[in-house]
Amino acid sequence: MKIVGVTSCSTGIAHTYMAAEGIKKAAKKLGYKSKIETQGSIGTEDKLSEKDIADADLIIISSDVSIAGKERFDGLDKVYKTGSEPFIVDADNTLKSAFESIEEH
């Protein structure tokens, strides 16, 4: 399984990177590969390619603000959207909820 995602917060500092780290750790615990794009105060890091998005089993948008390039995910049924806090507070259970949510589609 491969998880990709985008994280961003209103100031683009702490929560952006904390949410990204939470997703990565939770994915690793489950034996999944992950790549998380951060849109922070220093710009976009680890930008997702079209191939990254196409190959993903789950796409997570963990953001408190509108993300740049959101049209890349239009029409995809494997996208889970949430704020940054759930992946900071309880990434393991939030990731499980994300998988359950896309399975319902």
Sequence and secondary structure as in RCSB ss.txt:
>XXXX:A:sequence
MKIVGVTSCSTGIAHTYMAAEGIKKAAKKLGYKSKIETQGSIGTEDKLSEKDIADADLIIISSDVSIAGKERFDG
LDKVYKTGSEPFIVDADNTLKSAFESIEEH
>XXXX:A:secstr
 EEEEEEE SSSSHHHHHHHHHHHHHHHHTT EEEEEEEETTEEES   HHHHHH SEEEEEESS  TTGGGGTT
 TTEEEE SHHHHH HHHHHHHHHHHHHT 
